[in-house]
Amino acid sequence: MAIEKCINEYAASQVIFEEGSVGRELFVVLAGSVNIIKVTGDRSNVIATLGKGEFFGEMAVIDASPRSATAVAAADHTRVMQINHARFVYLVSQQPAFALMIMDALSKRLRASNNANFKPVVLE
C-alpha cells in the first residue's frame, strides 16, 4: 500500500476514532495535535494531548480490543499516518527499536495511569 493512502488530514474537533469502536490500526501524528478523551458518565476528560511524532491506538493494534478512549484532532490540518496490524507486525519483526519504542511508551502510559488512579489507603 502506498504511504500516501495511509495519511489522513483532520480539522479541529474532528473525531479520528471513538471509544468502544473496533480498529486494528495505530496512528502516528505527523502534524498538528490530537486529544485523547475518556468519557466517564456525563464528563469528557482530555487524558493526553499528543503532538508530532507521538502515536496512539497501539492497544487495539496489539490485542484487537475495542478502543479505550476517543481520539479527536485538536488543531486544524492535523495529519496522522495509519499503521494497520499487518504493517505493525512487520515493523516489530524487522525493527527491534520500533518494538522497544512501543513497549517504552506503553510502560510510561501504564505508570501514569497507575499514578493518576492511585488512592492511598489510610490504615488505622
C-alpha positions in Angstrom: 0.0 0.0 0.0 1.4 3.4 -0.9 2.3 5.6 2.1 0.0 8.4 0.8 -3.0 6.2 1.3 -2.1 5.8 5.0 -2.1 9.5 5.7 -5.3 11.4 6.6 -5.9 15.0 7.5 -8.4 16.2 10.1 -10.0 19.5 11.0 -10.0 20.7 14.7 -12.7 18.7 16.7 -13.0 16.0 14.0 -13.1 12.5 15.6 -10.4 10.1 14.4 -11.9 7.2 16.3 -14.4 6.7 19.2 -14.1 4.9 22.4 -15.7 1.4 22.1 -15.1 1.2 18.3 -13.2 -1.7 16.8 -10.0 -1.0 15.0 -6.7 -2.8 14.2 -4.6 0.3 13.5 -2.4 2.6 15.4 -1.8 6.2 14.4 1.3 8.5 14.3 0.8 12.2 14.5 2.6 13.9 11.5 1.4 17.4 12.1 -1.0 19.2 14.4 -2.2 17.6 17.6 -4.6 15.0 18.9 -6.6 14.9 22.1 -7.2 11.5 23.7 -10.5 11.8 25.6 -12.0 9.4 28.1 -15.7 9.7 28.8 -16.9 8.9 32.3 -20.6 9.2 32.9 -21.5 12.7 31.5 -18.0 14.0 31.7 -15.3 14.1 29.0 -11.7 14.4 30.2 -8.7 15.0 28.0 -6.3 12.5 29.3 -3.5 13.3 26.9 -2.6 15.7 24.1 -0.2 14.2 21.5 1.9 16.1 19.0 4.2 15.4 16.1 6.0 12.1 16.3 3.7 10.7 19.0 1.4 7.7 18.5 -1.9 6.4 19.7 -4.2 3.5 19.2 -1.5 0.9 19.9 -3.6 -1.2 22.3 -6.1 -2.1 19.6 -3.4 -2.9 17.0 -1.8 -5.3 19.6 -4.8 -7.1 21.1 -7.8 -6.2 18.8 -9.8 -5.0 21.8 -12.3 -2.1 21.4 -10.8 1.4 21.6 -10.4 2.5 25.3 -10.7 6.2 24.5 -11.7 8.7 21.8 -9.2 10.4 19.6 -10.0 13.9 18.3 -8.0 16.3 16.2 -7.1 19.3 18.5 -5.9 21.6 15.6 -6.8 22.2 12.0 -4.7 20.4 9.5 -3.8 17.6 11.9 -2.3 14.9 9.8 -1.9 11.3 11.0 -0.4 8.2 9.5 -2.4 5.0 10.0 -0.4 1.8 10.5 -2.5 -1.4 10.2 -2.0 -4.6 12.0 0.0 -6.3 9.2 2.4 -3.4 8.8 2.7 -3.1 12.6 3.7 -6.8 12.9 6.2 -6.4 10.0 7.7 -3.3 11.7 8.0 -5.1 15.1 9.7 -8.1 13.4 12.1 -6.1 11.3 12.9 -3.2 13.6 13.5 -4.2 17.2 13.9 -0.4 18.0 10.3 0.1 16.9 9.1 -2.6 19.2 11.1 -1.2 22.1 9.7 2.3 21.5 6.1 0.9 21.6 6.9 -1.0 24.8 8.5 2.0 26.4 5.5 4.2 25.6 3.1 1.6 26.9 5.1 1.3 30.1 5.1 5.1 30.7 1.4 5.3 30.0 0.6 2.5 32.4 2.7 4.1 35.1 1.0 7.5 34.6 -2.4 5.8 34.7 -1.5 3.9 37.9 -0.3 7.2 39.5 -3.5 9.0 38.4 -5.7 6.3 39.8 -3.8 5.7 43.0 -5.8 6.4 46.1 -3.9 6.0 49.3 -5.4 3.8 51.9 -5.4 5.1 55.5 -4.6 2.3 57.9 -5.9 2.8 61.4 
